[in-house]
Amino acid sequence: MVVDGLWNGGAERQMTLLASSLPEGWSASVASLEDGPYRSVLEGLGVETHVVPRRFRLDPTPVVRLWRLAVRARPDVVHSWGWMSTLAALPYCRAYGVPLVSGSIRHGCVPRRRANIDKLSVRLADAVIANSRSGLAAYGVPEGDRGRVVYNGFEFGRFERASPPADSSLRDGTTVIMAARMFLEKDWRLLFTTARSLSREAQGWRFLAVGDGPDRDALMADSADLVNAGVVEFPHGGLEVLPLIASADIGVLLTDPVRHEEGCSNSIMEYMACGLAVVATESGGTPEIVEDGVTGVLIPAHDADALSEALRALRDDPARSRAMGQAGRRSLEQRFTVEQMVSGFVSAYESLLQTG
């Protein structure tokens, strides 16, 4: 498995889960073009991990070092998780006739930045695996032998390793959480605009903004009034956010579809695992996970009125909110298991080896 980086993100979590959960007869090693916190997680799970970093933007040496690693490992399949890692692995795969699987489609759209090179990396791979039908369609890859959809899997064993959440029965009010990267692709400002409006209407609202990213400081500054009023908090989730999510009542994921559309969101799966009703932007792969009116509420992008209405309705009808959370948990247990995810990837590997 070749990855662009070992950062704290959804793709890295899924890659680590897959690498450590392969069935008997399969094993994985990981090579990354950039270091990050998931290196220690992989090593702790016994997965052989190498970092071949770039010294500067167009540094070719990672391709050479990756080639050498692959020559020693003699992989049957190379599975890349980003456009850079796909292009870096391509020379070795072509020279040695090793099938290359691109798993870089992790969104429900083609990113505006680097769109051409993203599409090129997907086109050059022998097989393409996306985590949503929306993503596969956005890249123009037909679903079939070359293009497949494998949804993310949720590891329920995380609850056993996580710290217990705070007892939500000891507090009053309604807690809303959004766990996501803090950058322009996520519509954090819509969340804070809504928090400001709802807190003026009634007391008891609490919003948890969980995530890291380049816009974190700016978002904290813009919402300083809400922080000072105790309406918004910015706790650090680290690598395990389940205790924070489990302490909330409603899980929110807001996206700016002009810049980004979700694929199979890890955050939404975490909300569902914790039994939270979900409120999310209706775009990309989100409708493939969230059934509107059953496991959550889907709202139009940038619609503060729709967001406020959805949150008020769930606060005012806790029985409906709990029913949505329970339905979401059941859906996760039936459709998004680790076993189903691993089986989907292994099936794609085996198909390539049989036809190669």
C-alpha positions in Angstrom: 0.0 0.0 0.0 1.4 3.4 -1.0 0.0 6.6 0.5 0.5 10.3 0.1 0.9 10.8 3.9 0.2 9.3 7.3 -1.9 12.2 8.5 -4.9 12.2 10.8 -7.6 11.7 8.2 -10.3 9.4 7.1 -8.3 7.8 4.3 -5.5 7.0 6.6 -7.8 5.4 9.1 -9.4 3.2 6.5 -6.0 2.2 5.0 -4.7 1.3 8.5 -7.9 -0.7 9.2 -7.5 -2.6 5.9 -3.8 -3.2 6.3 -4.3 -4.7 9.7 -7.5 -6.7 8.9 -6.6 -8.7 5.8 -7.5 -12.4 5.9 -5.2 -15.3 6.1 -3.0 -15.6 3.0 -2.7 -11.8 2.6 -0.4 -9.4 4.2 0.4 -5.7 3.7 3.3 -3.3 4.0 2.9 0.4 3.7 5.1 3.1 2.1 4.2 6.7 2.6 5.5 9.9 0.9 5.1 11.8 4.2 5.2 11.0 7.9 2.4 11.5 10.3 0.6 10.2 13.4 -0.7 7.0 11.7 2.9 5.7 11.4 3.0 4.8 15.1 -0.5 3.3 14.8 0.5 1.0 11.9 3.7 0.0 13.6 1.8 -0.8 16.8 -0.4 -3.1 14.8 2.6 -4.9 13.4 2.3 -3.5 9.9 5.7 -2.9 8.2 5.8 0.8 7.4 8.3 2.9 5.5 8.4 6.7 4.9 10.1 7.9 1.7 9.6 11.7 2.1 10.1 14.4 -0.6 12.9 16.9 0.2 11.3 19.5 -2.1 8.2 19.7 -4.3 9.5 17.9 -7.5 12.0 15.6 -5.7 12.2 12.4 -7.7 14.1 10.4 -5.0 10.9 9.0 -3.4 10.1 7.2 -6.7 13.5 5.6 -6.6 13.3 4.6 -3.0 9.8 3.3 -3.5 11.0 1.2 -6.4 13.8 -0.3 -4.2 11.3 -1.1 -1.5 9.0 -2.8 -3.9 11.8 -4.8 -5.5 12.6 -6.2 -2.0 8.9 -6.8 -1.1 7.9 -8.3 -4.5 4.2 -7.4 -4.0 1.4 -9.2 -5.9 -0.7 -6.0 -6.0 0.1 -2.3 -5.3 -2.7 -0.3 -3.8 -2.3 3.5 -3.9 -4.4 5.9 -1.8 -3.7 9.3 -3.5 -2.7 10.8 -6.8 0.9 11.3 -5.8 1.3 7.8 -4.5 -0.4 6.4 -7.7 2.1 8.2 -9.9 5.0 7.3 -7.7 4.2 3.6 -7.9 3.4 3.6 -11.6 7.0 3.1 -12.9 7.6 0.0 -10.8 4.2 -1.5 -11.6 4.7 -1.0 -15.3 8.2 -2.3 -15.3 7.4 -5.5 -13.3 3.9 -6.1 -14.5 2.3 -5.7 -11.1 -1.3 -4.6 -11.1 -1.9 -1.1 -9.6 -5.1 -0.4 -7.8 -6.0 3.3 -7.3 -8.0 4.0 -4.2 -7.6 7.7 -4.4 -11.3 8.5 -5.0 -12.3 9.3 -1.5 -14.6 12.2 -2.3 -17.9 12.5 -4.2 -16.4 14.9 -6.7 -13.2 15.7 -8.6 -11.2 18.2 -6.5 -11.0 21.6 -8.2 -7.3 21.8 -7.5 -5.2 19.3 -9.5 -8.3 18.0 -11.3 -6.4 17.0 -14.4 -3.6 15.2 -12.6 -6.1 13.5 -10.3 -8.0 12.2 -13.3 -4.8 11.2 -15.0 -3.7 9.1 -12.0 -7.0 7.3 -12.0 -6.9 6.7 -15.7 -3.5 5.1 -15.5 -4.4 2.6 -12.8 -5.4 -1.0 -13.7 -8.4 -0.8 -11.3 -10.1 1.9 -9.4 -11.9 1.6 -6.1 -14.0 4.5 -4.8 -15.7 4.7 -1.4 -18.9 6.0 -3.0 -20.9 5.7 -6.2 -20.9 9.5 -6.4 -17.1 9.5 -6.5 -16.8 6.9 -9.2 -19.3 8.7 -11.4 -17.6 12.0 -10.9 -14.4 10.6 -12.4 -16.3 9.0 -15.3 -15.3 5.4 -14.3 -18.1 2.9 -15.0 -18.9 0.5 -12.2 -17.8 -3.0 -13.3 -14.5 -4.9 -13.6 -12.3 -1.9 -13.6 -14.3 0.4 -11.4 -15.7 -0.7 -8.0 -17.3 0.8 -5.0 -16.2 -0.4 -1.5 -17.8 1.6 1.3 -15.7 2.4 4.4 -15.9 0.0 7.3 -16.5 1.0 10.9 -14.5 -0.8 13.6 -16.7 -1.2 16.6 -13.7 -2.4 18.6 -12.7 1.3 18.9 -15.3 1.7 21.7 -13.4 -0.8 23.8 -10.1 1.1 23.4 -11.6 4.6 23.8 -12.0 6.5 27.0 -15.5 6.5 28.3 -17.5 9.6 27.4 -18.8 12.1 29.8 -22.2 11.2 31.2 -24.6 13.3 29.1 -27.4 12.6 31.5 -25.7 15.0 34.0 -26.2 18.1 31.8 -29.1 20.0 30.4 -29.6 21.3 26.9 -28.7 20.0 23.5 -25.1 19.3 22.3 -24.3 19.4 18.6 -21.0 18.1 17.3 -19.2 18.6 14.0 -16.0 16.6 13.6 -14.1 17.4 10.4 -11.0 19.0 9.0 -11.0 22.8 9.5 -10.5 24.1 6.0 -12.7 25.8 3.3 -14.2 22.6 2.0 -16.2 22.2 5.2 -18.8 24.8 5.9 -17.9 25.7 9.5 -19.1 29.2 9.2 -22.6 28.0 8.5 -22.4 26.0 11.7 -21.3 29.0 13.7 -23.9 31.3 12.1 -26.6 28.9 13.1 -25.1 28.5 16.6 -25.3 32.3 17.0 -28.9 32.4 15.9 -30.1 29.5 18.0 -28.4 30.6 21.1 -30.2 34.0 20.8 -33.5 32.2 20.7 -33.0 29.9 23.6 -30.5 28.8 26.2 -29.1 25.3 26.4 -27.4 25.0 23.0 -23.8 23.7 23.0 -21.7 23.2 19.9 -18.5 21.2 19.8 -16.2 22.0 16.9 -13.7 19.1 16.6 -10.9 19.0 14.1 -7.5 20.3 13.0 -6.5 22.1 9.9 -5.2 25.4 8.4 -8.3 27.4 9.2 -8.6 26.4 12.9 -7.1 29.6 14.3 -9.2 31.8 12.0 -12.4 30.0 12.9 -11.7 30.3 16.6 -11.1 34.0 16.2 -14.3 34.5 14.1 -16.4 32.7 16.8 -14.7 34.2 19.8 -18.0 35.7 21.0 -19.6 32.2 21.0 -16.6 30.7 22.8 -16.8 33.4 25.5 -20.5 32.8 25.9 -20.0 29.1 26.4 -22.0 28.2 23.2 -19.1 26.9 21.1 -16.1 24.8 22.3 -13.0 23.7 20.3 -11.9 20.5 22.1 -9.0 18.5 20.6 -10.1 15.1 19.4 -6.7 13.6 18.5 -6.8 10.2 16.8 -9.9 9.1 18.7 -13.0 11.3 18.7 -15.6 8.7 19.8 -15.7 9.9 23.4 -16.5 13.4 22.3 -19.1 12.2 19.7 -20.7 9.9 22.3 -21.2 12.9 24.6 -23.3 14.8 22.0 -26.9 14.6 20.9 -26.7 15.4 17.2 -23.9 14.9 14.7 -23.5 17.5 11.9 -21.4 17.5 8.8 -21.7 20.6 6.5 -19.9 20.8 3.2 -19.4 23.5 0.6 -20.2 21.6 -2.6 -18.5 24.3 -4.7 -15.2 23.2 -3.3 -15.9 19.6 -2.1 -18.4 16.8 -1.8 -18.2 14.0 0.7 -17.6 10.4 -0.3 -18.3 7.9 2.4 -17.7 10.1 5.4 -15.9 8.6 8.4 -17.4 11.4 10.6 -21.0 10.4 9.7 -20.2 6.8 10.3 -18.9 7.7 13.8 -22.1 9.7 14.5 -24.2 6.7 13.5 -22.0 4.3 15.6 -22.6 6.5 18.7 -26.4 6.5 18.0 -26.6 10.2 17.0 -29.2 11.6 14.6 -27.3 13.1 11.6 -27.8 16.4 9.9 -25.7 16.8 6.8 -25.4 18.6 3.5 -27.2 16.7 0.7 -24.4 16.2 -1.8 -21.8 13.7 -3.0 -22.0 10.3 -1.4 -23.8 11.4 1.8 -27.2 10.3 0.6 -25.7 6.8 0.1 -25.1 6.7 3.8 -27.8 8.9 5.4 -31.4 8.0 4.6 -33.3 11.3 4.9 -36.0 11.2 7.5 -34.8 7.7 8.8 -31.3 8.0 10.0 -30.9 11.7 9.7 -31.9 14.9 7.9 -30.3 16.0 4.7 -30.3 19.8 4.0 -29.4 22.0 1.0 -25.9 23.5 1.0 -25.4 26.9 2.7 -29.0 26.9 4.0 -28.9 28.4 7.5 -32.7 28.2 7.9 -32.8 24.5 7.0 -30.0 23.8 9.4 -31.7 25.7 12.2 -35.1 24.0 11.5 -33.5 20.5 11.5 -31.7 21.1 14.8 -34.7 22.6 16.5 -36.9 19.8 15.4 -34.5 17.1 16.7 -34.2 19.0 20.0 -37.9 19.3 20.4 -38.6 15.7 19.6 -36.0 13.6 21.4 -37.9 10.4 20.8 -37.5 11.0 17.0 -33.9 11.9 17.4 -33.2 8.7 19.4 -35.0 6.6 16.8 -32.9 8.1 14.0 -29.8 7.4 16.0 -30.8 3.8 16.6 -31.7 3.3 12.9 -28.3 4.7 12.0 -26.5 2.3 14.3 -28.4 -0.6 12.7 -27.6 0.6 9.2 -23.9 0.8 10.1 -23.9 -2.7 11.6 -25.6 -4.1 8.4 -23.9 -2.2 5.6 -20.6 -0.7 6.7 -18.7 -3.5 8.6 -15.0 -4.1 8.5 -15.6 -7.5 7.1 -17.6 -6.2 4.1 -14.9 -3.5 3.5 -12.1 -6.0 3.6 -14.0 -8.5 1.4 -14.6 -5.9 -1.2 -10.9 -4.9 -1.5 -9.7 -8.5 -1.5 -12.2 -9.4 -4.2 -10.8 -6.7 -6.4 -7.2 -7.8 -5.7 -8.1 -11.4 -6.6 -9.9 -10.4 -9.8 -6.8 -8.5 -11.0 -4.5 -11.4 -10.3 -6.8 -13.8 -12.1 -7.0 -11.7 -15.2 -3.4 -10.4 -15.1 
